[in-house]
């Protein structure tokens, strides 16, 4: 089940892995990158998908600007550090108004959250996966033009 959740997560966000960023959450990612067990990968993108559609997700892909992926290996890190990170991340999720799209809790967990601007356009996708051996946190952000 864990493998299916992680594979599904990668398929859902594969187009986003090379592309997104978020400010306060990225600061948290950067802070925990210095903690044993955590590893951060980031990137910016000038890729233009140039997809024709009025769909919000397609618009997000066209406007995507950067990404951040924070991974945690449970064998290398301390479970208290992971718990502390998740508590702080959950507070930011609430503070910045992320809404849950998918939340699966079974033999691990998979959460997909979105944040929208005042016009209802999605500006951020946050994917959180956790299994027995590791956890991943991926933030993809877009510079949406209103």
ABEGO torsion letter per residue (X at the ends): XAAAAAAAAAAAAAAAAAABBBAAAAAAAAAAAABBGBBBBBBBBABBAGBBEABAAAAAAAABABBBBBBBBAAABBAAAAAAAAAAAAAAAAAAGBBBABBBBBGEBBBBBBBBBAAGBBABBBBBBBBAABBBBBBBBBBBBX
